[in-house]
Amino acid sequence: MEALHYELKQLVRRNRDGSYATRYDRERILDIIADQLVGMGFRNMQAISLKPKHVEALVTRWKTEELTAGTIKNRMTHLRWWAEKIAKQNVIARANAHYGIPRRQYVTNVSRARELTAADLTKVTDPYTQRSLELQAAFGLRREESIKIIPQWADGGDRLFLQASWTKGGREREIPIRTAEQRAVLEAAKALAGAGSLIPREMKFIGQLNRFKDQCAKAGISHVHGHRHHYAQARYQSLTGWACPAKGGPTARQLTFEQRVIDRAARLTLSEELGHGRGQVTAVYLGR
């Protein structure tokens, strides 16, 4: 193993900021970056060696590979984390625009929802992954939340409670339990997990996360975040009485004043249920 690979792994493991999933992704991406730097001829690098020329070379490579703006932006975030931890923040420009990285397009009014089907679940052999997928679809949970959740603790009768340690950004939240389907999904998760989480007792989070990914890949289930989109779109329709723009419903300009009031209230409700701090973020799920 090159010194750079080893030192970056140690850097991530010494600095435990962020969730398990964030740290896992950070280590994985920095390992890719180390591979690419070595492959481009930057040998005998150490973590402290990061310079502007390395950043420029990486961005040029990523553009040549035609990676999406979102993927490049994500890698830049991990590069900046690396630079910050070695106290060399100035080797990377503050704005991605400096490198000609286009802005990420979040809102397209094209639905990114994915419906979880019974056929999907029959292809998944791990019962813990099955229950996590069902919770994602029924309550709009993120992947990490659906794995870390302790169903018995989370069951508040008429609502699902999420602990800060399970959620992105450490924001506690609650989601109403409104339907018989939601109740059935939660009861099935409780029956499997007992007093624990949806991580088998003999495993840690990273191990179950990897199993989850492997199970979904083998079952042909891609873009599991789409289950969250599907929840948001169905919930919006139940709150407003009409489909969201991403599902072919009216855009903001087509709504009456009274409908706009309802639309805003629905988006704020969804923002809270999805665990976002700003109502505007719901446009990613619903369209404008």
TORNU-767849 format. One record per atom (N, C-alpha, C): residue in three letters; x negated, y, z negated. Coordinates in pm, whole numbers, padded with zeros to 5 digits, always signed. Example, Ala and Ser with C-alpha at 12.3 -4.5 7.8 and 13.67 -1.06 7.14 Angstrom:
ALA-01319-00569-00780 ALA-01230-00450-00780 ALA-01320-00330-00780 SER-01285-00225-00708 SER-01367-00106-00714 SER-01290+00003-00787 
# end
This chain:
MET-00085-00121+00000 MET+00000+00000+00000 MET-00088+00125+00000 GLU-00059+00221+00090 GLU-00130+00347+00092 GLU-00109+00420-00041 ALA-00210+00502-00078 ALA-00201+00578-00203 ALA-00077+00667-00204 LEU-00042+00722-00087 LEU+00073+00813-00080 LEU+00201+00741-00117 HIS+00221+00619-00065 HIS+00341+00543-00099 HIS+00350+00522-00250 TYR+00239+00478-00307 TYR+00238+00448-00451 TYR+00266+00573-00534 GLU+00200+00683-00500 GLU+00215+00805-00579 GLU+00355+00863-00569 LEU+00418+00853-00452 LEU+00554+00903-00439 LEU+00652+00817-00519 LYS+00631+00686-00518 LYS+00716+00598-00600 LYS+00703+00635-00747 GLN+00581+00657-00792 GLN+00558+00694-00932 GLN+00618+00829-00964 LEU+00613+00922-00868 LEU+00669+01055-00888 LEU+00820+01046-00911 VAL+00887+00963-00830 VAL+01032+00946-00845 VAL+01064+00880-00979 ARG+00987+00780-01016 ARG+01018+00704-01136 ARG+00986+00780-01264 ARG+00892+00875-01257 ARG+00863+00959-01374 ARG+00965+01070-01391 ASN+01022+01116-01281 ASN+01118+01227-01284 ASN+01258+01171-01261 ARG+01329+01151-01368 ARG+01456+01078-01361 ARG+01576+01173-01348 ASP+01558+01284-01275 ASP+01669+01374-01254 ASP+01760+01319-01145 GLY+01891+01337-01163 GLY+01988+01285-01067 GLY+02040+01148-01110 SER+02142+01104-01039 SER+02205+00975-01069 SER+02116+00861-01021 TYR+02153+00738-01057 TYR+02081+00620-01009 TYR+02079+00618-00858 ALA+02195+00644-00798 ALA+02204+00639-00652 ALA+02116+00745-00588 THR+02113+00865-00647 THR+02028+00973-00594 THR+01882+00935-00601 ARG+01840+00880-00715 ARG+01700+00840-00731 ARG+01665+00726-00635 TYR+01758+00634-00614 TYR+01737+00523-00521 TYR+01717+00578-00380 ASP+01807+00668-00337 ASP+01796+00726-00203 ASP+01668+00808-00189 ARG+01633+00882-00296 ARG+01511+00965-00292 ARG+01387+00878-00271 GLU+01378+00769-00344 GLU+01261+00680-00330 GLU+01258+00618-00191 ARG+01375+00579-00141 ARG+01382+00516-00008 ARG+01340+00615+00101 ILE+01392+00738+00096 ILE+01361+00838+00199 ILE+01215+00880+00191 LEU+01162+00899+00071 LEU+01022+00938+00059 LEU+00930+00827+00107 ASP+00972+00703+00094 ASP+00894+00591+00146 ASP+00890+00596+00299 ILE+01006+00628+00359 ILE+01011+00644+00505 ILE+00920+00758+00549 ILE+00926+00868+00476 ILE+00845+00986+00509 ILE+00696+00952+00499 ALA+00658+00878+00395 ALA+00518+00838+00380 ALA+00475+00752+00498 ASP+00560+00657+00537 ASP+00530+00572+00653 ASP+00506+00657+00777 GLN+00592+00756+00797 GLN+00583+00838+00917 GLN+00458+00925+00915 LEU+00423+00979+00800 LEU+00302+01061+00790 LEU+00178+00978+00820 VAL+00172+00859+00764 VAL+00058+00770+00790 VAL+00054+00733+00938 GLY+00173+00703+00994 GLY+00181+00666+01135 GLY+00140+00777+01229 MET+00155+00902+01185 MET+00115+01017+01268 MET-00031+01055+01247 GLY-00104+00973+01169 GLY-00248+00996+01155 GLY-00290+01070+01030 PHE-00197+01102+00942 PHE-00233+01171+00817 PHE-00271+01066+00712 ARG-00391+01016+00723 ARG-00435+00908+00635 ARG-00503+00964+00510 ASN-00513+00879+00410 ASN-00576+00915+00282 ASN-00508+01033+00212 MET-00379+01049+00242 MET-00302+01155+00174 MET-00269+01112+00032 GLN-00256+01210-00056 GLN-00203+01190-00189 GLN-00078+01276-00202 ALA-00001+01252-00306 ALA+00122+01330-00323 ALA+00093+01479-00330 ILE-00021+01515-00391 ILE-00056+01657-00408 ILE-00103+01720-00278 SER-00122+01638-00172 SER-00180+01687-00046 SER-00080+01755+00047 LEU+00046+01756+00012 LEU+00149+01808+00105 LEU+00118+01950+00149 LYS+00121+01972+00281 LYS+00091+02103+00340 LYS+00196+02138+00446 PRO+00203+02266+00485 PRO+00298+02306+00590 PRO+00286+02225+00719 LYS+00162+02186+00756 LYS+00144+02111+00881 LYS+00214+01975+00874 HIS+00222+01917+00754 HIS+00291+01789+00739 HIS+00441+01805+00760 VAL+00495+01914+00704 VAL+00638+01941+00719 VAL+00673+01966+00865 GLU+00592+02047+00932 GLU+00615+02078+01074 GLU+00611+01951+01159 ALA+00514+01864+01131 ALA+00500+01741+01209 ALA+00621+01650+01188 LEU+00669+01641+01064 LEU+00785+01557+01036 LEU+00909+01608+01106 VAL+00933+01740+01098 VAL+01054+01797+01160 VAL+01049+01778+01311 THR+00933+01799+01371 THR+00918+01778+01515 THR+00950+01634+01552 ARG+00901+01541+01472 ARG+00929+01399+01498 ARG+01078+01370+01488 TRP+01143+01421+01384 TRP+01285+01393+01363 TRP+01369+01450+01477 LYS+01330+01567+01527 LYS+01403+01624+01641 LYS+01384+01538+01765 THR+01261+01490+01784 THR+01232+01404+01899 THR+01314+01275+01892 GLU+01334+01225+01771 GLU+01413+01103+01751 GLU+01563+01130+01760 GLU+01599+01258+01777 GLU+01738+01300+01791 GLU+01823+01261+01670 LEU+01765+01277+01551 LEU+01842+01255+01430 LEU+01945+01366+01416 THR+02056+01336+01351 THR+02160+01438+01333 THR+02111+01547+01240 ALA+02175+01664+01249 ALA+02140+01775+01161 ALA+02158+01735+01016 GLY+02262+01658+00987 GLY+02288+01615+00850 GLY+02176+01527+00796 THR+02126+01434+00879 THR+02018+01345+00837 THR+01890+01424+00812 ILE+01858+01516+00902 ILE+01738+01598+00884 ILE+01751+01685+00759 LYS+01867+01744+00740 LYS+01889+01827+00622 LYS+01869+01746+00495 ASN+01918+01623+00494 ASN+01903+01536+00378 ASN+01755+01507+00351 ARG+01679+01480+00457 ARG+01536+01453+00439 ARG+01462+01577+00391 MET+01504+01694+00438 MET+01441+01818+00392 MET+01465+01839+00243 THR+01583+01798+00196 THR+01613+01809+00052 THR+01514+01727-00029 HIS+01485+01606+00017 HIS+01390+01520-00054 HIS+01247+01573-00042 LEU+01213+01633+00072 LEU+01081+01695+00087 LEU+01064+01811-00011 ARG+01169+01891-00024 ARG+01162+02005-00116 ARG+01150+01957-00261 TRP+01218+01846-00292 TRP+01205+01790-00426 TRP+01060+01750-00451 TRP+00999+01684-00354 TRP+00857+01644-00363 TRP+00770+01767-00387 ALA+00789+01871-00305 ALA+00708+01993-00318 ALA+00726+02058-00455 GLU+00849+02058-00504 GLU+00876+02119-00635 GLU+00803+02044-00746 LYS+00802+01911-00740 LYS+00743+01830-00846 LYS+00590+01841-00849 ILE+00528+01882-00738 ILE+00383+01902-00738 ILE+00349+02051-00743 ALA+00453+02134-00773 ALA+00435+02279-00788 ALA+00380+02344-00661 LYS+00429+02298-00545 LYS+00385+02356-00417 LYS+00508+02389-00332 GLN+00607+02454-00396 GLN+00731+02487-00326 GLN+00709+02570-00201 ASN+00602+02649-00200 ASN+00580+02741-00088 ASN+00534+02674+00040 VAL+00504+02543+00035 VAL+00462+02477+00160 VAL+00581+02452+00252 ILE+00703+02466+00200 ILE+00824+02445+00281 ILE+00906+02574+00281 ALA+00945+02618+00399 ALA+01029+02738+00409 ALA+01161+02716+00337 ARG+01215+02822+00281 ARG+01340+02810+00205 ARG+01458+02774+00292 ALA+01458+02825+00415 ALA+01572+02804+00504 ALA+01539+02701+00611 ASN+01630+02607+00636 ASN+01610+02509+00742 ASN+01604+02574+00879 ALA+01666+02691+00891 ALA+01666+02761+01019 ALA+01525+02797+01064 HIS+01434+02811+00969 HIS+01293+02841+01002 HIS+01235+02734+01094 TYR+01283+02610+01080 TYR+01232+02499+01161 TYR+01323+02469+01281 GLY+01422+02554+01301 GLY+01513+02532+01413 GLY+01611+02419+01390 ILE+01638+02389+01263 ILE+01734+02283+01230 ILE+01874+02345+01233 PRO+01962+02296+01318 PRO+02095+02356+01327 PRO+02176+02333+01201 ARG+02274+02418+01182 ARG+02362+02402+01068 ARG+02445+02276+01083 ARG+02467+02211+00971 ARG+02549+02091+00972 ARG+02695+02130+00993 GLN+02764+02059+01081 GLN+02904+02088+01108 GLN+02991+02000+01018 TYR+03055+02064+00922 TYR+03133+01989+00825 TYR+03278+01969+00869 VAL+03338+02070+00930 VAL+03481+02067+00958 VAL+03503+02057+01108 THR+03572+01953+01152 THR+03595+01932+01295 THR+03741+01914+01329 ASN+03829+01900+01229 ASN+03970+01867+01250 ASN+03986+01732+01318 VAL+03881+01650+01311 VAL+03888+01511+01358 VAL+03881+01421+01236 SER+03976+01332+01222 SER+03982+01248+01103 SER+03865+01152+01094 ARG+03807+01144+00974 ARG+03700+01048+00947 ARG+03749+00943+00847 ALA+03880+00930+00837 ALA+03939+00836+00742 ALA+03921+00693+00790 ARG+03910+00604+00693 ARG+03903+00461+00723 ARG+03998+00390+00627 GLU+04089+00311+00681 GLU+04184+00238+00597 GLU+04127+00101+00563 LEU+04128+00068+00435 LEU+04083-00064+00390 LEU+04197-00163+00413 THR+04170-00272+00483 THR+04274-00369+00516 THR+04253-00501+00443 ALA+04357-00581+00440 ALA+04346-00714+00380 ALA+04243-00798+00456 ALA+04236-00779+00587 ALA+04139-00852+00668 ALA+03996-00816+00628 ASP+03974-00688+00594 ASP+03841-00646+00547 ASP+03803-00724+00422 LEU+03896-00728+00328 LEU+03867-00788+00198 LEU+03842-00939+00207 THR+03906-01006+00303 THR+03884-01150+00316 THR+03742-01181+00362 LYS+03674-01083+00422 LYS+03537-01104+00470 LYS+03434-01076+00361 VAL+03479-01021+00250 VAL+03388-00989+00138 VAL+03395-01103+00037 THR+03281-01163+00007 THR+03280-01280-00081 THR+03254-01246-00227 ASP+03195-01130-00254 ASP+03166-01091-00392 ASP+03289-01023-00452 PRO+03349-01078-00559 PRO+03471-01019-00616 PRO+03449-00879-00673 TYR+03327-00849-00721 TYR+03300-00716-00775 TYR+03303-00612-00663 THR+03248-00647-00548 THR+03252-00557-00433 THR+03396-00539-00385 GLN+03473-00648-00385 GLN+03614-00638-00346 GLN+03689-00536-00433 ARG+03672-00549-00565 ARG+03744-00459-00656 ARG+03697-00315-00639 SER+03567-00295-00617 SER+03516-00160-00597 SER+03576-00097-00471 LEU+03582-00174-00364 LEU+03640-00124-00240 LEU+03787-00087-00260 GLU+03860-00171-00332 GLU+04002-00142-00358 GLU+04019-00014-00439 LEU+03932+00008-00536 LEU+03940+00130-00617 LEU+03907+00253-00533 GLN+03811+00241-00442 GLN+03780+00352-00352 GLN+03903+00393-00272 ALA+03969+00293-00217 ALA+04085+00320-00132 ALA+04205+00373-00211 ALA+04226+00317-00331 ALA+04345+00352-00409 ALA+04333+00485-00482 PHE+04209+00522-00519 PHE+04191+00643-00600 PHE+04094+00745-00541 GLY+04041+00717-00423 GLY+03950+00812-00360 GLY+03816+00823-00430 LEU+03770+00713-00490 LEU+03644+00716-00564 LEU+03524+00715-00471 ARG+03416+00775-00516 ARG+03288+00760-00448 ARG+03236+00619-00473 ARG+03141+00577-00390 ARG+03086+00442-00403 ARG+03027+00418-00542 GLU+02945+00511-00589 GLU+02881+00492-00720 GLU+02985+00485-00831 GLU+03087+00568-00823 GLU+03193+00567-00924 GLU+03266+00433-00926 SER+03288+00378-00807 SER+03365+00253-00798 SER+03286+00133-00848 ILE+03155+00149-00861 ILE+03071+00041-00913 ILE+03049+00057-01063 LYS+03025+00179-01107 LYS+02994+00204-01248 LYS+03117+00204-01338 ILE+03233+00222-01281 ILE+03355+00239-01360 ILE+03377+00120-01456 ILE+03423+00152-01577 ILE+03468+00051-01674 ILE+03620+00057-01670 PRO+03685-00030-01593 PRO+03829-00017-01568 PRO+03915-00012-01695 GLN+03881-00094-01793 GLN+03960-00096-01915 GLN+03955+00038-01987 TRP+03836+00096-01994 TRP+03820+00228-02058 TRP+03890+00336-01976 ALA+03880+00327-01843 ALA+03931+00431-01755 ALA+04084+00437-01750 ASP+04150+00328-01789 ASP+04296+00321-01779 ASP+04361+00406-01889 GLY+04417+00518-01846 GLY+04484+00607-01940 GLY+04635+00600-01931 GLY+04686+00491-01878 GLY+04831+00475-01866 GLY+04884+00536-01738 ASP+04900+00669-01738 ASP+04951+00736-01618 ASP+04839+00803-01539 ARG+04716+00785-01586 ARG+04603+00843-01512 ARG+04474+00765-01534 LEU+04383+00782-01438 LEU+04254+00716-01442 LEU+04151+00819-01488 PHE+04077+00788-01595 PHE+03976+00879-01648 PHE+03838+00835-01600 LEU+03758+00930-01553 LEU+03622+00901-01507 LEU+03521+00971-01597 GLN+03429+00894-01652 GLN+03325+00950-01738 GLN+03224+01028-01655 ALA+03159+01126-01720 ALA+03059+01209-01653 ALA+02943+01125-01599 SER+02905+01021-01671 SER+02790+00940-01630 SER+02816+00858-01505 TRP+02942+00848-01464 TRP+02975+00773-01343 TRP+02980+00862-01220 THR+02994+00993-01240 THR+03033+01082-01130 THR+02919+01168-01077 LYS+02935+01215-00956 LYS+02838+01306-00895 LYS+02843+01440-00967 GLY+02727+01490-01005 GLY+02722+01618-01074 GLY+02763+01611-01219 GLY+02793+01490-01270 GLY+02830+01475-01411 GLY+02958+01546-01448 ARG+03056+01549-01354 ARG+03183+01616-01382 ARG+03290+01513-01416 GLU+03334+01516-01541 GLU+03446+01429-01580 GLU+03570+01469-01502 ARG+03657+01372-01474 ARG+03782+01409-01409 ARG+03886+01300-01433 GLU+04008+01330-01397 GLU+04116+01233-01408 GLU+04199+01235-01281 ILE+04251+01119-01246 ILE+04329+01101-01124 ILE+04462+01037-01162 PRO+04574+01095-01123 PRO+04703+01035-01161 PRO+04724+00897-01100 ILE+04784+00809-01179 ILE+04824+00677-01129 ILE+04971+00689-01093 ARG+05001+00694-00963 ARG+05135+00731-00917 ARG+05212+00614-00857 THR+05139+00513-00812 THR+05206+00408-00734 THR+05183+00269-00795 ALA+05271+00177-00757 ALA+05255+00038-00802 ALA+05129-00023-00744 GLU+05090+00019-00625 GLU+04968-00033-00563 GLU+04845+00007-00644 GLN+04840+00133-00687 GLN+04728+00177-00770 GLN+04721+00097-00900 ARG+04837+00077-00962 ARG+04841+00002-01087 ARG+04792-00142-01066 ALA+04833-00205-00956 ALA+04791-00342-00927 ALA+04641-00351-00905 VAL+04585-00254-00833 VAL+04441-00251-00808 VAL+04364-00236-00939 LEU+04411-00148-01025 LEU+04343-00126-01153 LEU+04351-00250-01242 GLU+04468-00315-01244 GLU+04483-00436-01326 GLU+04390-00548-01277 ALA+04375-00559-01145 ALA+04286-00661-01090 ALA+04141-00632-01130 ALA+04102-00505-01129 ALA+03967-00466-01168 ALA+03944-00494-01317 LYS+04044-00465-01399 LYS+04034-00491-01543 LYS+04020-00641-01570 ALA+04097-00720-01499 ALA+04093-00866-01520 ALA+03955-00923-01488 LEU+03889-00867-01387 LEU+03756-00916-01348 LEU+03649-00865-01444 ALA+03655-00735-01477 ALA+03547-00673-01555 ALA+03558-00697-01705 GLY+03677-00728-01755 GLY+03693-00741-01899 GLY+03668-00607-01966 ALA+03579-00606-02065 ALA+03546-00480-02134 ALA+03429-00407-02069 GLY+03377-00463-01958 GLY+03260-00405-01895 GLY+03292-00330-01766 SER+03186-00303-01692 SER+03198-00230-01565 SER+03209-00328-01450 LEU+03212-00275-01328 LEU+03213-00360-01209 LEU+03071-00391-01163 ILE+02981-00397-01260 ILE+02846-00447-01238 ILE+02835-00576-01319 PRO+02811-00689-01256 PRO+02801-00815-01332 PRO+02700-00802-01445 ARG+02725-00871-01553 ARG+02641-00859-01672 ARG+02495-00888-01646 GLU+02467-00979-01553 GLU+02329-01017-01528 GLU+02256-00920-01434 MET+02325-00814-01389 MET+02266-00722-01292 MET+02264-00579-01344 LYS+02181-00497-01281 LYS+02180-00353-01305 LYS+02247-00284-01187 PHE+02267-00153-01201 PHE+02340-00079-01098 PHE+02277-00095-00960 ILE+02145-00076-00951 ILE+02079-00082-00820 ILE+02099-00218-00755 GLY+02093-00323-00837 GLY+02114-00457-00782 GLY+02253-00474-00724 GLN+02355-00425-00798 GLN+02492-00437-00748 GLN+02516-00344-00629 LEU+02452-00227-00629 LEU+02463-00136-00515 LEU+02409-00203-00389 ASN+02295-00270-00401 ASN+02238-00339-00285 ASN+02328-00455-00241 ARG+02386-00525-00337 ARG+02478-00633-00302 ARG+02601-00575-00231 PHE+02653-00465-00282 PHE+02768-00398-00221 PHE+02738-00364-00074 LYS+02622-00301-00050 LYS+02584-00263+00086 LYS+02573-00386+00176 ASP+02510-00491+00124 ASP+02491-00614+00202 ASP+02626-00678+00234 GLN+02714-00682+00135 GLN+02846-00741+00156 GLN+02925-00663+00262 CYS+02920-00532+00255 CYS+02994-00450+00352 CYS+02936-00466+00492 ALA+02803-00473+00500 ALA+02739-00490+00631 ALA+02780-00622+00694 LYS+02777-00728+00615 LYS+02814-00860+00667 LYS+02961-00868+00706 ALA+03045-00790+00636 ALA+03189-00791+00665 ALA+03227-00694+00776 GLY+03127-00618+00825 GLY+03156-00520+00930 GLY+03229-00397+00879 ILE+03214-00369+00750 ILE+03280-00251+00691 ILE+03177-00138+00686 SER+03191-00043+00776 SER+03099+00071+00780 SER+03173+00196+00734 HIS+03095+00298+00700 HIS+03152+00428+00660 HIS+03254+00411+00547 VAL+03209+00353+00434 VAL+03302+00332+00323 VAL+03352+00464+00265 HIS+03278+00573+00290 HIS+03326+00704+00244 HIS+03457+00740+00313 GLY+03485+00673+00425 GLY+03610+00696+00495 GLY+03732+00656+00414 HIS+03714+00564+00317 HIS+03826+00528+00229 HIS+03867+00648+00144 ARG+03770+00728+00107 ARG+03796+00851+00031 ARG+03872+00952+00117 HIS+03834+00961+00243 HIS+03904+01049+00337 HIS+04050+01003+00352 HIS+04068+00873+00362 HIS+04204+00820+00380 HIS+04291+00853+00258 TYR+04234+00837+00139 TYR+04307+00872+00016 TYR+04346+01020+00019 ALA+04250+01106+00053 ALA+04275+01251+00052 ALA+04387+01288+00149 GLN+04385+01228+00267 GLN+04485+01263+00368 GLN+04625+01215+00328 ALA+04632+01094+00272 ALA+04763+01043+00228 ALA+04815+01124+00109 ARG+04726+01160+00020 ARG+04765+01238-00099 ARG+04813+01377-00058 TYR+04744+01438+00038 TYR+04785+01569+00088 TYR+04927+01563+00142 GLN+04958+01460+00220 GLN+05092+01449+00277 GLN+05197+01430+00168 SER+05163+01355+00063 SER+05260+01336-00045 SER+05283+01465-00123 LEU+05183+01552-00128 LEU+05195+01679-00201 LEU+05266+01787-00119 THR+05248+01784+00013 THR+05301+01891+00096 THR+05426+01852+00175 GLY+05434+01725+00215 GLY+05544+01682+00298 GLY+05510+01680+00445 TRP+05387+01718+00481 TRP+05345+01712+00622 TRP+05200+01662+00630 ALA+05161+01616+00749 ALA+05026+01564+00769 ALA+04924+01678+00769 CYS+04801+01645+00733 CYS+04695+01746+00735 CYS+04647+01766+00879 PRO+04573+01877+00905 PRO+04527+01903+01042 PRO+04443+01789+01101 ALA+04362+01723+01019 ALA+04278+01613+01070 ALA+04361+01495+01117 LYS+04487+01488+01073 LYS+04578+01380+01115 LYS+04682+01430+01215 GLY+04656+01546+01271 GLY+04747+01599+01372 GLY+04851+01694+01318 GLY+04843+01728+01188 GLY+04938+01820+01128 GLY+04908+01965+01164 PRO+04989+02058+01116 PRO+04971+02200+01151 PRO+04843+02259+01093 THR+04781+02349+01168 THR+04664+02421+01119 THR+04711+02539+01034 ALA+04617+02606+00970 ALA+04652+02718+00882 ALA+04732+02825+00955 ARG+04696+02851+01080 ARG+04764+02956+01157 ARG+04909+02920+01188 GLN+04937+02791+01189 GLN+05072+02747+01225 GLN+05166+02737+01105 LEU+05111+02753+00984 LEU+05193+02743+00864 LEU+05265+02874+00835 THR+05383+02863+00779 THR+05453+02982+00731 THR+05388+03027+00600 PHE+05426+03143+00552 PHE+05370+03194+00426 PHE+05399+03096+00313 GLU+05522+03047+00307 GLU+05560+02953+00200 GLU+05479+02824+00210 GLN+05457+02777+00333 GLN+05380+02654+00353 GLN+05233+02675+00314 ARG+05183+02794+00337 ARG+05043+02821+00300 ARG+05025+02816+00149 VAL+05125+02860+00076 VAL+05118+02853-00071 VAL+05113+02707-00115 ILE+05197+02624-00052 ILE+05199+02481-00084 ILE+05067+02416-00045 ASP+05017+02453+00074 ASP+04891+02399+00124 ASP+04776+02430+00028 ARG+04769+02553-00019 ARG+04660+02592-00110 ARG+04668+02515-00242 ALA+04789+02503-00294 ALA+04807+02430-00421 ALA+04767+02283-00404 ALA+04803+02223-00290 ALA+04769+02083-00264 ALA+04618+02065-00254 ARG+04552+02158-00188 ARG+04407+02148-00171 ARG+04334+02164-00304 LEU+04384+02251-00389 LEU+04323+02268-00522 LEU+04341+02141-00606 THR+04460+02083-00597 THR+04485+01956-00669 THR+04390+01848-00621 LEU+04377+01836-00489 LEU+04288+01735-00432 LEU+04143+01760-00468 SER+04102+01886-00471 SER+03966+01919-00508 SER+03934+01866-00648 GLU+04029+01880-00739 GLU+04010+01831-00875 GLU+04008+01678-00879 GLU+04098+01616-00806 GLU+04105+01469-00807 GLU+03983+01405-00742 LEU+03926+01473-00643 LEU+03809+01420-00573 LEU+03678+01454-00643 GLY+03685+01545-00741 GLY+03565+01580-00816 GLY+03479+01684-00751 HIS+03540+01777-00677 HIS+03468+01888-00616 HIS+03496+02016-00692 GLY+03397+02103-00697 GLY+03414+02228-00770 GLY+03487+02335-00693 ARG+03495+02322-00560 ARG+03556+02426-00478 ARG+03666+02369-00390 GLY+03776+02442-00383 GLY+03888+02397-00302 GLY+03856+02392-00154 GLN+03762+02478-00110 GLN+03729+02482+00033 GLN+03672+02351+00084 VAL+03610+02273-00005 VAL+03547+02148+00036 VAL+03649+02049+00093 THR+03774+02064+00055 THR+03875+01969+00104 THR+03891+01978+00255 ALA+03844+02085+00317 ALA+03853+02096+00463 ALA+03774+01983+00531 VAL+03670+01933+00464 VAL+03593+01821+00518 VAL+03681+01698+00535 TYR+03773+01679+00442 TYR+03861+01563+00444 TYR+03989+01587+00524 LEU+04038+01710+00518 LEU+04172+01739+00570 LEU+04171+01817+00701 GLY+04061+01887+00730 GLY+04063+01981+00840 GLY+04114+02116+00793 ARG+04113+02213+00883 ARG+04159+02348+00848 ARG+04294+02375+00912 
# end
